[in-house]
Amino acid sequence: MNSFHGLEPRYVELRERAGVLAAECAQHAERADERDSVDPEVRALLAASGLAAIQVPAAYGGTFERPDALAGTIVRERLAMESGHLDSLFAMQGIGSYAISAGGSEEIRREWLPKVASMEAIAALALTEPEVGSDLKALSTTIVPDGGELVVSGHKSFITNGGDADYYCVLGQENTAGGGHSLVLVPADAPGVSTTRPHQIVAPHVLADIAFDGVRVPEGNRLGAPGEGFALVLATLATFRVSVAGAALGTAQAALDDALAHTTTREQFGGPLARLGPVPQMLAMSWTEIEMARAFTYQAARAAAADPAGSLHLSSMAKVGATEVAGRVVDRAVQVMGRFGLVRGTRIERLYRAARPMRVYEGATEVLLDALSRRLTKSVRTGEGGS
C-alpha cells in the first residue's frame, strides 16, 4: 500500500499488527467463515493480538482515549482480506460496546469494557426485529421501569453475535415523558433470554434471533437517559459506519490480488491472461476504483475520528462508495478467473459471498443515498453548500 495516504506512525503500526493477525488466521479462514458460532481459535488469536482494545476507551483497557474511527477502519481493511469471521468479530467488539462507553454508568463501564477489550466478553447490539429493519422507530420491544428494575420484553432478529454474546445492548420503546426509545444492557444469561438461529446468510455469520420474555435487569443497566436510545445508536453509527468501508476495501483488494495472481501466471493463446482482450482494462479499472475508494474512506475516517456526528454524511458516502466498488471488483475478479473463480472452498468464493451483504447491513445503499439526498437538497435550499 502506498505512502500516498499519509498515515501517522501509530496507524501504520496498527495496520502492520492487523496484517500479522490476518496472516495467522488465514489457515482457519475457510472453516471459520462457514461457522454460525464464534470460532474459538480465531477468538483466541484476536485476543492475543490485543487489537480489540482499540474498540474501547483507554480508561477501561483500551488503546485510544476514545474509540478511533480511522484505527478501526484500517484494521478492518486488513482483517477482511483474509476472513469475514475475523473482521466481524473485531468490528462487533466496538459496535456492541460503544453505547456502554458513551452512555453507561461508571459501574457498568468498569464491569464490561475491560472484558470487551480483552475478548473475555463478546459484545452485541440488538436493534432489528422480525418486522422491523431500517425503520427502527417501529420497534415493538418494550422497556418498562418497575420498582428499581427495567423489564425488557420483545423479539430481536438477525442479531450479529446472537447466541454467543455475553450481553446485548437492547433498543426498545419506553413510555417516557416525551415518548421515545431507550437502550439497556441485558446480560445473555439473564432469566428470560433465549436464542434461536432460524436464518443464515450467503456469507455465513454468527447470527441469531433473541427473545426477551419479561427479562428483569437493574435500573443501573440503563444506557443513556430514558427515551434517548436513538442518540446512542446514531453515535455508534457515526463512529463505526465508516469501518464498513474499510472492510469493503480489504475485500476488494484481496479479490484483485487473487485475480492478478491468476491472470499473470496463466497462459492463454501464447501469452499471459493479464494481457488478453479486455482483461487488462478490467484489472486496471479495479485498481483505480480501489485506490479512489481508499483515499476517500481514509479521509472520511479521519473526519469521523475528529467529529463523528458532524461527519456522518461522509461516513455514509464512504460506506456506499466502497461497498459498491467491492461488489464490482469482486465480480470482475471472478470473471477474469473463469472457471477457477467459481470453485468452492477458495478465497475468491468467500470474497464474492462476503461482498454482497456489505451493501445491506449498517445502512443499505438506497437508505443511505436517500438520507444523503435530503441533506444535499436541504443545503441548496439553505445556501450552506453540499460539503
RODO-2510 file (C-alpha; in nm, 4 decimals, decimal comma):
residues 387
     n   res          X          Y          Z
     1     m     0,0000     0,0000     0,0000
     2     n     0,1419     0,3396    -0,0950
     3     s     0,2559     0,6097     0,1493
     4     f     0,0253     0,8381    -0,0508
     5     h    -0,2360     0,8191     0,2245
     6     g    -0,0045     0,9802     0,4793
     7     l    -0,0931     0,7629     0,7787
     8     e     0,0626     0,8586     1,1094
     9     p     0,3106     0,6058     1,2554
    10     r     0,0614     0,4766     1,5133
    11     y    -0,1838     0,3872     1,2358
    12     v     0,0876     0,2271     1,0241
    13     e     0,1819     0,0150     1,3259
    14     l    -0,1823    -0,0876     1,3755
    15     r    -0,2097    -0,1838     1,0094
    16     e     0,1015    -0,3977     1,0391
    17     r    -0,0311    -0,5690     1,3526
    18     a    -0,3616    -0,6336     1,1767
    19     g    -0,1719    -0,7847     0,8847
    20     v     0,0095    -1,0219     1,1194
    21     l    -0,3196    -1,1269     1,2785
    22     a    -0,4825    -1,1779     0,9382
    23     a    -0,1920    -1,3987     0,8283
    24     e    -0,2187    -1,6042     1,1482
    25     c    -0,5913    -1,6546     1,0904
    26     a    -0,5591    -1,7408     0,7206
    27     q    -0,5237    -2,1125     0,7918
    28     h    -0,8522    -2,1051     0,9860
    29     a    -1,0471    -1,8800     0,7483
    30     e    -1,2154    -2,1442     0,5333
    31     r    -1,3544    -2,3166     0,8435
    32     a    -1,4313    -2,0030     1,0447
    33     d    -1,6072    -1,8264     0,7589
    34     e    -1,8600    -2,1111     0,7408
    35     r    -1,9438    -2,1111     1,1112
    36     d    -2,2622    -1,9804     1,2730
    37     s    -2,0920    -1,9542     1,6127
    38     v    -1,7704    -1,7856     1,7229
    39     d    -1,4632    -1,9814     1,6166
    40     p    -1,2553    -2,0395     1,9329
    41     e    -0,9190    -2,0348     1,7566
    42     v    -0,9920    -1,7094     1,5755
    43     r    -1,1186    -1,5588     1,9005
    44     a    -0,8003    -1,6645     2,0806
    45     l    -0,5810    -1,5131     1,8095
    46     l    -0,7749    -1,1860     1,8167
    47     a    -0,7430    -1,1780     2,1962
    48     a    -0,3681    -1,2431     2,1795
    49     s    -0,3208    -0,9642     1,9244
    50     g    -0,4614    -0,7026     2,1602
    51     l    -0,6336    -0,5306     1,8685
    52     a    -0,9814    -0,5432     2,0211
    53     a    -0,8565    -0,2872     2,2732
    54     i    -0,8833    -0,0114     2,0128
    55     q    -1,2616    -0,0501     2,0366
    56     v    -1,2915     0,0794     2,3952
    57     p    -1,1618     0,3899     2,5769
    58     a    -0,8142     0,3852     2,7283
    59     a    -0,9579     0,4375     3,0783
    60     y    -1,1081     0,0887     3,0586
    61     g    -0,8245    -0,1048     2,8988
    62     g    -0,8397     0,0460     2,5501
    63     t    -0,5766     0,1894     2,3190
    64     f    -0,7084     0,5377     2,2394
    65     e    -0,8755     0,7976     2,4597
    66     r    -1,1969     0,7015     2,2806
    67     p    -1,2723     0,4532     2,0007
    68     d    -1,0952     0,5827     1,6899
    69     a    -1,2759     0,5571     1,3556
    70     l    -0,9592     0,5635     1,1440
    71     a    -0,7939     0,2925     1,3525
    72     g    -1,0988     0,0687     1,3260
    73     t    -1,1234     0,1263     0,9519
    74     i    -0,7590     0,0421     0,8871
    75     v    -0,7709    -0,2729     1,0974
    76     r    -1,0917    -0,3955     0,9354
    77     e    -0,9387    -0,3442     0,5909
    78     r    -0,6584    -0,5868     0,6702
    79     l    -0,8708    -0,8421     0,8558
    80     a    -1,1381    -0,8604     0,5846
    81     m    -0,8726    -0,9555     0,3304
    82     e    -0,8428    -1,2959     0,4969
    83     s    -1,1564    -1,3729     0,6956
    84     g    -1,5048    -1,2257     0,7197
    85     h    -1,5487    -1,4072     1,0505
    86     l    -1,2425    -1,2385     1,1979
    87     d    -1,3488    -0,8995     1,0627
    88     s    -1,6989    -0,9293     1,2093
    89     l    -1,5729    -1,0471     1,5474
    90     f    -1,3381    -0,7492     1,5708
    91     a    -1,5946    -0,4974     1,4465
    92     m    -1,8696    -0,6045     1,6850
    93     q    -1,6490    -0,5525     1,9897
    94     g    -1,6783    -0,1824     1,9093
    95     i    -2,0295    -0,1655     1,7663
    96     g    -2,1647    -0,3711     2,0541
    97     s    -1,9868    -0,1774     2,3296
    98     y    -1,9937     0,1854     2,2185
    99     a    -2,3237     0,2552     2,3937
   100     i    -2,1597     0,1425     2,7181
   101     s    -1,8604     0,3698     2,6568
   102     a    -2,0826     0,6681     2,5762
   103     g    -2,3845     0,6126     2,7997
   104     g    -2,3157     0,3526     3,0654
   105     s    -2,2711     0,4183     3,4343
   106     e    -1,9196     0,4024     3,5744
   107     e    -2,0064     0,0696     3,7356
   108     i    -2,1288    -0,0789     3,4059
   109     r    -1,8256     0,0530     3,2187
   110     r    -1,5830    -0,0983     3,4682
   111     e    -1,7681    -0,4279     3,4679
   112     w    -1,7861    -0,4808     3,0916
   113     l    -1,5421    -0,2686     2,8906
   114     p    -1,2166    -0,4300     3,0100
   115     k    -1,3694    -0,7691     2,9228
   116     v    -1,4581    -0,6435     2,5754
   117     a    -1,1045    -0,5112     2,5236
   118     s    -0,9507    -0,8458     2,6242
   119     m    -1,2070    -1,0574     2,4332
   120     e    -1,3206    -1,2151     2,7616
   121     a    -1,6694    -1,0876     2,6750
   122     i    -1,8363    -1,0938     2,3318
   123     a    -2,0419    -0,7824     2,2560
   124     a    -2,3717    -0,7412     2,0687
   125     l    -2,6141    -0,4648     1,9744
   126     a    -2,9781    -0,5741     1,9391
   127     l    -3,1761    -0,3403     1,7151
   128     t    -3,3691    -0,5116     1,4347
   129     e    -3,6843    -0,7217     1,4772
   130     p    -3,8732    -0,9710     1,2606
   131     e    -4,0890    -0,6931     1,1158
   132     v    -3,8501    -0,4004     1,1591
   133     g    -3,5282    -0,3285     0,9706
   134     s    -3,4344     0,0263     0,8700
   135     d    -3,7464     0,1807     1,0315
   136     l    -3,6281     0,1450     1,3895
   137     k    -3,8961     0,3797     1,5219
   138     a    -4,1463     0,0989     1,4568
   139     l    -3,9836    -0,1294     1,7161
   140     s    -4,2190    -0,3347     1,9322
   141     t    -3,9720    -0,4347     2,2063
   142     t    -4,0631    -0,2588     2,5307
   143     i    -3,8645    -0,1378     2,8300
   144     v    -4,0750    -0,0802     3,1423
   145     p    -3,9421     0,0546     3,4762
   146     d    -4,0703    -0,1443     3,7728
   147     g    -3,9535    -0,0988     4,1308
   148     g    -3,5902    -0,0176     4,0616
   149     e    -3,5678    -0,2623     3,7739
   150     l    -3,6233    -0,2489     3,3996
   151     v    -3,8425    -0,5137     3,2378
   152     v    -3,7465    -0,5933     2,8774
   153     s    -3,9938    -0,7774     2,6543
   154     g    -3,9719    -0,8413     2,2812
   155     h    -3,8092    -1,0283     1,9952
   156     k    -3,4937    -0,9204     1,8137
   157     s    -3,3934    -1,0732     1,4806
   158     f    -3,0756    -1,1071     1,2694
   159     i    -2,8551    -1,0044     1,5620
   160     t    -2,4829    -1,0379     1,4992
   161     n    -2,3097    -1,2434     1,7705
   162     g    -2,6519    -1,3592     1,8859
   163     g    -2,6291    -1,6794     2,0856
   164     d    -2,2578    -1,6299     2,1607
   165     a    -2,2612    -1,2776     2,3059
   166     d    -2,2163    -1,2212     2,6797
   167     y    -2,4569    -0,9274     2,6761
   168     y    -2,6930    -0,7399     2,4449
   169     c    -2,7400    -0,3632     2,4223
   170     v    -3,1136    -0,3664     2,3515
   171     l    -3,3121    -0,0830     2,1931
   172     g    -3,6786    -0,0689     2,2852
   173     q    -3,9783     0,1569     2,3349
   174     e    -4,0138     0,3254     2,6722
   175     n    -4,3108     0,5308     2,7855
   176     t    -4,1153     0,8376     2,8932
   177     a    -4,2487     1,1908     2,9347
   178     g    -4,1558     1,2791     2,5790
   179     g    -4,2005     0,9305     2,4383
   180     g    -3,9105     0,7639     2,2652
   181     h    -3,6796     0,4666     2,2773
   182     s    -3,4201     0,3615     2,5302
   183     l    -3,1145     0,1376     2,5435
   184     v    -3,0493    -0,1133     2,8185
   185     l    -2,7755    -0,3688     2,8772
   186     v    -2,9120    -0,7212     2,9184
   187     p    -2,6690    -0,9976     3,0210
   188     a    -2,7056    -1,3007     2,7968
   189     d    -2,7551    -1,5289     3,0966
   190     a    -3,0371    -1,3230     3,2471
   191     p    -3,3548    -1,5272     3,3145
   192     g    -3,5980    -1,4903     3,0242
   193     v    -3,3336    -1,4512     2,7499
   194     s    -3,3409    -1,7222     2,4840
   195     t    -3,1876    -1,7523     2,1360
   196     t    -3,2624    -1,9396     1,8159
   197     r    -3,0874    -1,9499     1,4789
   198     p    -3,3612    -1,9617     1,2137
   199     h    -3,1622    -1,7719     0,9492
   200     q    -2,8243    -1,7860     0,7795
   201     i    -2,6979    -1,5542     0,5077
   202     v    -2,4940    -1,6042     0,1912
   203     a    -2,1752    -1,5150     0,3798
   204     p    -2,2191    -1,7286     0,6952
   205     h    -2,2321    -1,5195     1,0045
   206     v    -2,2754    -1,5524     1,3821
   207     l    -2,6427    -1,4613     1,3725
   208     a    -2,9454    -1,5289     1,5929
   209     d    -3,2907    -1,4213     1,6970
   210     i    -3,3182    -1,3189     2,0624
   211     a    -3,6350    -1,3439     2,2717
   212     f    -3,6683    -1,1314     2,5856
   213     d    -3,9533    -1,2715     2,7937
   214     g    -4,0113    -1,0230     3,0739
   215     v    -3,6381    -1,0008     3,1433
   216     r    -3,5576    -0,8034     3,4574
   217     v    -3,2325    -0,6093     3,4936
   218     p    -3,1281    -0,3400     3,7441
   219     e    -3,2134     0,0228     3,6654
   220     g    -2,8367     0,0772     3,6616
   221     n    -2,8160    -0,1235     3,3380
   222     r    -2,9755     0,1654     3,1524
   223     l    -2,7505     0,3147     2,8823
   224     g    -2,8039     0,6858     2,8433
   225     a    -3,1076     0,8782     2,9607
   226     p    -3,4631     0,7421     2,9324
   227     g    -3,6007     0,7969     2,5815
   228     e    -3,2608     0,8836     2,4318
   229     g    -3,1624     0,5463     2,2924
   230     f    -3,1636     0,6669     1,9336
   231     a    -2,8990     0,9255     2,0155
   232     l    -2,6655     0,6482     2,1314
   233     v    -2,7438     0,4357     1,8263
   234     l    -2,6622     0,7298     1,5980
   235     a    -2,3427     0,7962     1,7921
   236     t    -2,2456     0,4321     1,7382
   237     l    -2,3108     0,4577     1,3644
   238     a    -2,1215     0,7866     1,3473
   239     t    -1,8096     0,6197     1,4826
   240     f    -1,8274     0,2771     1,3187
   241     r    -2,0133     0,3080     0,9875
   242     v    -1,7005     0,4164     0,8007
   243     s    -1,5245     0,0987     0,9142
   244     v    -1,7581    -0,0989     0,6861
   245     a    -1,5907     0,0860     0,4007
   246     g    -1,2584    -0,0373     0,5349
   247     a    -1,3810    -0,3975     0,5295
   248     a    -1,5088    -0,3460     0,1745
   249     l    -1,1668    -0,2157     0,0671
   250     g    -0,9994    -0,5221     0,2123
   251     t    -1,2453    -0,7496     0,0348
   252     a    -1,1878    -0,5721    -0,2963
   253     q    -0,8094    -0,5667    -0,2578
   254     a    -0,7959    -0,9383    -0,1812
   255     a    -1,0118    -1,0136    -0,4851
   256     l    -0,7846    -0,8044    -0,7074
   257     d    -0,4793    -0,9781    -0,5615
   258     d    -0,6291    -1,3187    -0,6460
   259     a    -0,7222    -1,2037    -0,9951
   260     l    -0,3689    -1,0734    -1,0535
   261     a    -0,2101    -1,3938    -0,9259
   262     h    -0,4252    -1,5965    -1,1650
   263     t    -0,4070    -1,3807    -1,4768
   264     t    -0,0319    -1,3139    -1,4627
   265     t     0,0582    -1,6813    -1,4291
   266     r    -0,1989    -1,8443    -1,6564
   267     e    -0,1024    -1,8689    -2,0239
   268     q    -0,3692    -1,8475    -2,2924
   269     f    -0,3214    -1,8029    -2,6698
   270     g     0,0549    -1,7797    -2,6286
   271     g     0,0710    -1,5171    -2,3558
   272     p    -0,0373    -1,4295    -2,0027
   273     l    -0,4116    -1,3916    -1,9495
   274     a    -0,3451    -1,0491    -1,7947
   275     r    -0,2617    -0,9160    -2,1432
   276     l    -0,5509    -1,0764    -2,3293
   277     g    -0,8585    -0,8967    -2,4617
   278     p    -1,0467    -0,6863    -2,2016
   279     v    -0,8667    -0,8415    -1,9022
   280     p    -0,6020    -0,5638    -1,8708
   281     q    -0,8726    -0,2972    -1,8636
   282     m    -1,0757    -0,4913    -1,6067
   283     l    -0,7737    -0,5235    -1,3781
   284     a    -0,6747    -0,1591    -1,4196
   285     m    -1,0285    -0,0342    -1,3547
   286     s    -1,0464    -0,2418    -1,0359
   287     w    -0,7157    -0,0967    -0,9154
   288     t    -0,8336     0,2560    -0,9975
   289     e    -1,1641     0,2151    -0,8151
   290     i    -0,9981     0,0647    -0,5080
   291     e    -0,7472     0,3482    -0,4781
   292     m    -1,0161     0,6128    -0,5254
   293     a    -1,2345     0,4477    -0,2606
   294     r    -0,9405     0,4066    -0,0234
   295     a    -0,8403     0,7730    -0,0497
   296     f    -1,1923     0,8928     0,0297
   297     t    -1,2502     0,6309     0,3011
   298     y    -0,9361     0,7290     0,4897
   299     q    -1,0328     1,0960     0,4720
   300     a    -1,3849     1,0194     0,5926
   301     a    -1,2438     0,8051     0,8743
   302     r    -1,0118     1,0858     0,9819
   303     a    -1,3103     1,3199     0,9897
   304     a    -1,5148     1,0665     1,1879
   305     a    -1,2326     1,0269     1,4393
   306     a    -1,2292     1,4039     1,4959
   307     d    -1,6053     1,4713     1,4817
   308     p    -1,8171     1,1555     1,4481
   309     a    -2,1623     1,3158     1,4413
   310     g    -2,0597     1,6041     1,2179
   311     s    -1,9027     1,3671     0,9674
   312     l    -2,1753     1,1019     0,9497
   313     h    -2,2650     1,2045     0,5929
   314     l    -1,9028     1,1454     0,4869
   315     s    -1,9033     0,8064     0,6591
   316     s    -2,2218     0,7197     0,4711
   317     m    -2,0653     0,8261     0,1402
   318     a    -1,7581     0,6143     0,2111
   319     k    -1,9722     0,3152     0,3058
   320     v    -2,1828     0,3429    -0,0107
   321     g    -1,8846     0,4065    -0,2377
   322     a    -1,6527     0,1374    -0,1049
   323     t    -1,9146    -0,1367    -0,0787
   324     e    -2,0349    -0,0715    -0,4337
   325     v    -1,6730    -0,0792    -0,5530
   326     a    -1,6171    -0,4069    -0,3700
   327     g    -1,9143    -0,5608    -0,5481
   328     r    -1,7822    -0,4593    -0,8898
   329     v    -1,4207    -0,5556    -0,8207
   330     v    -1,5057    -0,8993    -0,6831
   331     d    -1,7375    -0,9668    -0,9762
   332     r    -1,4631    -0,8721    -1,2234
   333     a    -1,2156    -1,0924    -1,0379
   334     v    -1,4433    -1,3943    -1,0673
   335     q    -1,4957    -1,3188    -1,4360
   336     v    -1,1287    -1,2931    -1,5296
   337     m    -1,0507    -1,6093    -1,3320
   338     g    -1,3069    -1,8004    -1,5373
   339     r    -1,3944    -2,1430    -1,4065
   340     f    -1,1288    -2,1129    -1,1355
   341     g    -1,3232    -1,8203    -0,9900
   342     l    -1,6222    -2,0492    -0,9391
   343     v    -1,4509    -2,3178    -0,7313
   344     r    -1,5974    -2,3834    -0,3864
   345     g    -1,3675    -2,3503    -0,0867
   346     t    -1,1430    -2,0836    -0,2405
   347     r    -1,0784    -1,7369    -0,1059
   348     i    -1,2352    -1,5740    -0,4117
   349     e    -1,5577    -1,7644    -0,3461
   350     r    -1,5646    -1,6401     0,0150
   351     l    -1,4903    -1,2859    -0,1001
   352     y    -1,7687    -1,2990    -0,3591
   353     r    -2,0203    -1,4006    -0,0942
   354     a    -1,8830    -1,1563     0,1641
   355     a    -1,9098    -0,8555    -0,0662
   356     r    -2,2845    -0,8772    -0,1233
   357     p    -2,4159    -0,8274     0,2335
   358     m    -2,1969    -0,5196     0,2798
   359     r    -2,4363    -0,3177     0,0635
   360     v    -2,7214    -0,4079     0,3001
   361     y    -2,6039    -0,4117     0,6621
   362     e    -2,5355    -0,0994     0,8709
   363     g    -2,7357     0,1083     0,6258
   364     a    -2,8464    -0,0245     0,2894
   365     t    -2,7107     0,1686    -0,0088
   366     e    -3,0535     0,3049    -0,1047
   367     v    -3,1376     0,4125     0,2522
   368     l    -2,8077     0,5977     0,2850
   369     l    -2,8434     0,7619    -0,0564
   370     d    -3,1913     0,8804     0,0396
   371     a    -3,0527     1,0417     0,3568
   372     l    -2,7640     1,1957     0,1634
   373     s    -3,0050     1,3325    -0,0959
   374     r    -3,2130     1,5004     0,1731
   375     r    -2,9019     1,6599     0,3192
   376     l    -2,7852     1,7749    -0,0244
   377     t    -3,1152     1,9320    -0,1264
   378     k    -3,1501     2,0955     0,2154
   379     s    -2,8073     2,2508     0,1740
   380     v    -2,9166     2,4012    -0,1563
   381     r    -3,2313     2,5479    -0,0003
   382     t    -3,0407     2,6944     0,2912
   383     g    -2,7389     2,8031     0,0870
   384     e    -2,4961     2,6010     0,3006
   385     g    -2,3371     2,4041     0,0169
   386     g    -2,3142     2,0276    -0,0203
   387     s    -1,9953     1,9593     0,1793
***
